[in-house]
Amino acid sequence: MKVGRLIRARTITEAWYRGLNLIWRQGEEIADERGIRTRELLDLQVVVEDPQSEMIPAEYSWNDERLEEYALQLISGRNPGFEYTYGERLRSWRAPGAEPVDQIDYVIRRLRANPETRRATAVTWIPPVDTARDEIPCMIVDDFKIRDGRLNLTALFRSHDFAGAYPANLYGLTRLLEHGAERTGSEPGAIVTLSASAHVYDHDWDWVEEMVVGRSTEEL
């Protein structure tokens, strides 16, 4: 298996189409720990240069309301009853026995103090908690950097359901990027995702194949 692919796209929609096309045509079939078949690419890097444009692909199953609710959970840290949410980990990161840490507040303070900092990084992984669980975060790191007056965000996913989750993830990250840009006096920039495992589950193969085959090479 060849490791590492790069996609540079203007919008979330374009990135999604091109990512699915690459995974479908070049991904290898594996079974995950639950025995579910997937098509997988390792270390797929996707650069979305203008994430605020064409945020929701027409074929995506989530509607505006559901996407906004997801984004609100990510930004606010509110947990409506899940085992965990990304927002909860980012806004109230709590190691056992320690006080909670608002990492997004930390990031904003770092960037305000020094816009060129390389230390504006937030994590969702809590080793004492997550090494004892089967269900662990897929998005592990969010790193923010201001360059040329633009706030850019890089997110590392250990595991990335590209068909079902990528547009929602990017929608939420775009809202988080806007949140940070507004509070640091910068403009929203690019979002880069690095997916250690970018994959499509077998229950999505039929519609992904139909969509990929039905689109022209120019569109992809």
C-alpha positions in Angstrom: 0.0 0.0 0.0 1.3 3.4 -1.0 1.2 5.9 2.0 0.4 9.5 1.5 -1.8 11.5 -0.9 -2.4 15.2 -1.3 -5.5 17.0 -2.4 -5.6 20.8 -2.8 -9.2 22.1 -3.2 -10.9 25.4 -3.1 -14.0 24.4 -1.2 -15.3 21.7 1.2 -17.6 20.3 -1.5 -14.7 20.0 -4.0 -12.5 18.4 -1.4 -15.2 15.8 -0.5 -15.8 14.8 -4.1 -12.1 14.5 -4.9 -11.3 12.6 -1.6 -14.1 10.1 -2.2 -12.9 9.6 -5.8 -9.3 8.9 -4.6 -10.4 6.6 -1.9 -12.8 4.7 -4.1 -10.3 4.3 -7.0 -7.1 3.8 -5.1 -8.0 2.7 -1.6 -7.4 -0.9 -0.4 -10.1 -3.0 1.2 -9.5 -3.9 4.9 -11.7 -5.0 7.8 -11.5 -2.8 10.9 -11.5 -4.0 14.6 -15.3 -4.5 14.4 -15.0 -6.6 11.3 -16.5 -3.9 9.1 -15.1 -3.7 5.6 -13.7 -0.4 4.4 -11.8 1.1 1.5 -8.9 2.9 3.0 -6.1 5.4 2.1 -3.3 6.1 4.6 -2.2 9.6 5.4 -4.5 11.6 3.1 -3.8 15.3 3.4 -6.5 17.7 2.2 -6.1 21.4 1.9 -9.3 23.5 1.7 -8.3 27.0 0.7 -11.8 28.6 1.1 -13.8 26.6 3.6 -16.5 29.3 3.9 -17.6 28.7 0.3 -19.8 25.7 -0.8 -19.7 24.2 2.6 -22.5 21.6 2.2 -22.3 19.2 -0.8 -25.7 18.7 -2.4 -25.5 14.9 -2.0 -24.7 15.0 1.7 -27.3 13.6 4.1 -27.1 16.2 6.9 -29.3 19.3 6.6 -28.4 22.9 7.7 -30.0 22.6 11.1 -28.1 19.4 12.0 -24.8 20.8 10.8 -25.3 24.0 12.8 -26.1 21.9 15.9 -22.9 20.0 15.4 -20.9 23.2 15.0 -22.5 24.6 18.2 -21.4 21.5 20.1 -17.9 21.9 18.8 -17.6 25.6 19.7 -19.5 25.7 23.0 -18.4 22.4 24.5 -22.0 21.5 25.3 -22.6 17.8 25.7 -26.3 16.7 25.2 -25.7 13.3 26.6 -22.9 11.7 24.5 -20.0 9.8 26.1 -17.9 12.7 24.9 -17.9 15.4 22.2 -15.0 17.1 20.5 -16.2 20.4 21.9 -16.3 19.1 25.4 -12.7 17.9 25.0 -11.6 21.2 23.5 -13.5 23.5 25.9 -13.3 21.4 29.1 -10.4 19.0 28.8 -10.2 17.3 32.1 -7.5 14.9 33.2 -8.5 12.7 36.1 -8.3 14.6 39.3 -7.4 17.9 37.6 -9.3 21.1 36.9 -10.9 21.4 33.4 -8.9 23.3 30.8 -10.5 25.5 28.0 -8.1 24.9 25.2 -9.8 27.2 22.7 -9.5 30.0 25.2 -5.9 29.1 25.6 -5.4 29.1 21.8 -7.0 32.5 21.5 -4.9 34.0 24.3 -1.7 32.6 22.7 -2.5 34.0 19.3 -3.5 37.4 20.8 -0.2 37.6 22.7 1.9 36.6 19.7 0.2 36.2 16.3 3.2 34.2 15.0 3.2 31.7 17.8 3.6 28.0 17.0 2.1 27.0 20.3 -1.6 27.5 19.7 -2.5 23.8 19.7 -5.4 21.9 21.3 -5.8 18.1 21.7 -8.8 15.8 22.4 -6.8 12.7 23.5 -6.7 12.1 27.2 -4.3 9.2 27.8 -5.5 8.0 31.3 -9.1 8.0 29.9 -8.9 7.0 26.3 -6.4 4.1 26.8 -9.0 2.4 28.9 -11.9 2.8 26.4 -12.8 1.2 23.1 -14.6 4.4 21.8 -12.0 7.1 21.4 -11.9 10.4 19.6 -11.2 10.3 15.8 -10.0 14.0 15.7 -6.9 14.2 17.9 -5.2 17.5 17.3 -6.3 21.0 16.2 -3.5 23.4 15.5 -3.9 27.2 14.8 -1.5 29.6 13.1 -1.9 33.2 11.9 0.2 34.1 8.9 -0.3 37.1 6.7 -3.3 38.1 8.8 -5.1 34.8 8.1 -5.9 32.2 10.7 -5.2 28.7 9.4 -6.3 25.5 11.1 -4.7 22.0 10.7 -6.6 19.0 12.1 -5.2 15.5 12.6 -7.6 12.6 12.4 -6.4 9.2 13.5 -9.5 7.7 11.7 -11.7 9.5 9.3 -15.1 8.3 7.9 -14.8 10.3 4.7 -18.2 9.5 3.2 -20.3 10.0 6.4 -18.3 12.5 8.5 -16.0 14.6 6.4 -18.4 17.4 5.4 -19.8 17.7 9.0 -16.3 17.7 10.4 -15.2 20.5 8.0 -18.4 22.5 8.6 -17.8 22.4 12.3 -14.1 23.2 12.0 -15.0 26.2 9.7 -17.3 27.6 12.4 -14.5 27.1 14.9 -12.1 28.8 12.6 -14.5 31.8 12.3 -14.8 31.9 16.1 -11.0 32.0 16.5 -10.5 34.6 13.7 -13.1 36.9 15.1 -11.5 36.9 18.5 -7.9 37.3 17.3 -8.5 40.1 14.8 -7.6 37.9 11.8 -9.4 36.6 8.7 -10.4 33.0 8.4 -7.8 31.1 6.3 -7.4 27.5 5.1 -8.3 24.3 6.8 -5.9 21.3 6.3 -6.9 17.8 7.4 -4.4 15.0 7.8 -6.3 11.7 8.0 -4.1 8.8 9.1 -6.8 6.5 7.9 -9.2 8.0 5.4 -11.9 5.4 4.6 -15.3 4.6 3.3 -17.4 2.0 5.1 -19.0 -0.8 3.1 -22.6 0.4 3.8 -21.7 3.5 1.8 -20.0 1.8 -1.2 -23.0 1.7 -3.5 -23.9 5.4 -3.4 -20.2 6.5 -3.3 -19.5 4.4 -6.4 -22.6 5.8 -8.2 -21.6 9.4 -7.3 -18.0 9.0 -8.3 -18.7 7.2 -11.6 -21.4 9.7 -12.4 -19.2 12.8 -12.1 -16.9 13.9 -14.9 -13.1 13.8 -14.5 -13.1 17.7 -14.6 -15.5 17.8 -11.6 -13.2 15.5 -9.6 
